[in-house]
Amino acid sequence: MDDDRSQQEFIRWVLEAYRKTPGTMGTVRRTDRVLAAQLYHRGIPVSVIENAFVLAATRRLMRPANATPLSPIRSLAYFLPVIEEVLDLRVNPDYFQYLRQKLQQITPNG
């Protein structure tokens, strides 16, 4: 864990970050809470989860203008493969900062 958050703080942070991630429905379900607790028990750092949200949201938004619109993300489980991908990535942390800036540029409330 890259910080000393309690389980409740961790779950609250993950669910709030998930809810605010562009492309999600903005709602949290019981299964999302259960998954957030599982991520806590696996010791997944919040920085990895945050980077996964940023990576997935940027990928979804940086599509050709004429591409078929994607349906909203309805579950935190959508991000599990991206979380695993971020765990395996060996990139400079500046890359995720770059993605955050891109995301701010392409989102209406960014």
Sine and cosine of phi, psi and omega as CSV:
sin_phi,cos_phi,sin_psi,cos_psi,sin_omega,cos_omega
0.00,0.00,0.68,-0.73,-0.05,-1.00
-1.00,-0.08,0.23,0.97,0.10,-0.99
-0.39,-0.92,-0.04,-1.00,-0.06,-1.00
-0.91,-0.42,0.63,0.77,0.03,-1.00
-0.93,0.35,0.55,-0.83,0.12,-0.99
-0.96,0.28,0.21,-0.98,0.01,-1.00
-0.85,0.53,-0.70,0.71,-0.02,-1.00
-0.90,0.44,-0.67,0.74,0.03,-1.00
-0.90,0.44,-0.67,0.74,0.01,-1.00
-0.87,0.49,-0.77,0.64,-0.02,-1.00
-0.87,0.49,-0.71,0.71,0.02,-1.00
-0.87,0.50,-0.70,0.71,0.00,-1.00
-0.89,0.46,-0.75,0.66,-0.03,-1.00
-0.86,0.50,-0.72,0.69,-0.05,-1.00
-0.93,0.38,-0.60,0.80,0.03,-1.00
-0.93,0.35,-0.67,0.74,0.04,-1.00
-0.90,0.44,-0.67,0.75,0.05,-1.00
-0.88,0.48,-0.73,0.68,-0.04,-1.00
-0.86,0.51,-0.59,0.81,-0.04,-1.00
-1.00,0.05,-0.12,0.99,-0.05,-1.00
-0.94,0.35,0.78,-0.62,0.03,-1.00
-0.83,0.56,0.68,-0.73,0.02,-1.00
0.99,-0.14,-0.17,0.99,0.03,-1.00
-1.00,-0.02,0.27,-0.96,0.04,-1.00
-0.93,0.37,-0.37,0.93,-0.03,-1.00
1.00,0.09,0.17,0.99,0.03,-1.00
-0.87,-0.49,0.45,-0.89,-0.01,-1.00
-0.89,-0.45,0.73,-0.68,0.02,-1.00
-0.94,-0.33,0.22,-0.98,0.01,-1.00
-0.85,0.53,-0.67,0.74,0.00,-1.00
-0.88,0.48,-0.51,0.86,0.06,-1.00
-0.92,0.39,-0.64,0.77,0.05,-1.00
-0.89,0.46,-0.69,0.73,0.00,-1.00
-0.89,0.46,-0.69,0.72,0.00,-1.00
-0.91,0.41,-0.64,0.77,0.05,-1.00
-0.87,0.50,-0.65,0.76,0.05,-1.00
-0.90,0.43,-0.63,0.78,0.04,-1.00
-0.90,0.43,-0.63,0.78,0.04,-1.00
-0.89,0.45,-0.65,0.76,0.05,-1.00
-0.87,0.50,-0.74,0.67,-0.05,-1.00
-0.93,0.36,-0.44,0.90,0.09,-1.00
-0.98,0.22,-0.21,0.98,0.00,-1.00
0.97,0.23,0.44,0.90,0.01,-1.00
-0.94,0.33,0.84,-0.54,0.01,-1.00
-0.90,0.44,0.58,-0.82,0.02,-1.00
-0.88,0.47,-0.52,0.85,0.02,-1.00
-0.89,0.46,-0.59,0.81,0.04,-1.00
-0.92,0.39,-0.69,0.72,-0.01,-1.00
-0.90,0.43,-0.71,0.70,0.02,-1.00
-0.87,0.49,-0.70,0.71,0.02,-1.00
-0.89,0.45,-0.58,0.81,0.04,-1.00
-0.91,0.41,-0.67,0.75,0.05,-1.00
-0.87,0.50,-0.72,0.70,-0.03,-1.00
-0.90,0.43,-0.72,0.69,-0.02,-1.00
-0.88,0.48,-0.75,0.66,-0.02,-1.00
-0.91,0.42,-0.70,0.72,-0.01,-1.00
-0.90,0.44,-0.66,0.75,0.01,-1.00
-0.90,0.43,-0.69,0.73,0.03,-1.00
-0.86,0.50,-0.67,0.74,-0.03,-1.00
-0.93,0.36,-0.57,0.82,-0.07,-1.00
-1.00,0.06,-0.43,0.90,-0.03,-1.00
-1.00,-0.05,0.92,0.39,0.01,-1.00
-0.87,-0.49,0.32,-0.95,0.04,-1.00
-0.84,0.55,0.58,-0.82,-0.04,-1.00
-0.86,0.52,-0.51,0.86,-0.04,-1.00
-1.00,-0.04,0.10,0.99,0.02,-1.00
-0.94,0.34,0.51,-0.86,0.06,-1.00
-0.88,0.47,0.74,-0.67,0.01,-1.00
-0.87,0.50,0.59,-0.81,0.04,-1.00
-1.00,0.02,0.54,-0.84,0.08,-1.00
-0.95,0.30,0.43,-0.90,0.02,-1.00
-0.88,0.47,0.48,-0.88,0.07,-1.00
-0.97,0.26,0.79,-0.61,-0.10,-0.99
-0.95,-0.31,-0.05,1.00,-0.08,-1.00
-0.47,-0.88,0.60,-0.80,0.10,-1.00
-0.86,0.52,-0.47,0.89,-0.01,-1.00
-0.86,0.51,-0.43,0.90,0.05,-1.00
-0.80,0.60,-0.57,0.82,-0.11,-0.99
-1.00,0.09,-0.14,0.99,-0.05,-1.00
-0.82,0.57,-0.75,0.66,0.02,-1.00
-0.89,0.46,-0.56,0.83,0.01,-1.00
-0.95,0.30,-0.59,0.80,0.08,-1.00
-0.87,0.49,-0.71,0.71,0.03,-1.00
-0.89,0.46,-0.65,0.76,0.03,-1.00
-0.88,0.48,-0.72,0.69,-0.01,-1.00
-0.90,0.44,-0.60,0.80,0.05,-1.00
-0.86,0.51,-0.56,0.83,-0.04,-1.00
-1.00,0.03,-0.27,0.96,-0.06,-1.00
-0.94,0.35,0.60,-0.80,0.11,-0.99
-0.84,-0.55,0.97,0.23,0.00,-1.00
-0.83,-0.56,0.34,-0.94,0.05,-1.00
-0.90,0.45,0.71,-0.70,0.03,-1.00
-0.83,0.56,-0.38,0.93,0.05,-1.00
-0.88,0.48,-0.45,0.89,0.02,-1.00
-0.86,0.50,-0.69,0.73,-0.01,-1.00
-0.94,0.33,-0.53,0.85,0.09,-1.00
-0.91,0.42,-0.66,0.76,0.07,-1.00
-0.86,0.51,-0.71,0.71,0.02,-1.00
-0.89,0.45,-0.63,0.77,0.04,-1.00
-0.87,0.50,-0.67,0.74,0.03,-1.00
-0.90,0.43,-0.68,0.73,0.04,-1.00
-0.87,0.49,-0.69,0.72,-0.02,-1.00
-0.88,0.47,-0.66,0.76,0.04,-1.00
-0.90,0.44,-0.58,0.82,0.00,-1.00
-0.94,0.33,-0.54,0.84,-0.12,-0.99
-0.98,-0.18,-0.10,1.00,0.04,-1.00
-0.99,-0.16,0.60,-0.80,-0.04,-1.00
-0.85,0.52,-0.61,0.79,-0.04,-1.00
-0.99,-0.16,0.20,0.98,-0.07,-1.00
-0.93,0.37,0.00,0.00,0.00,0.00
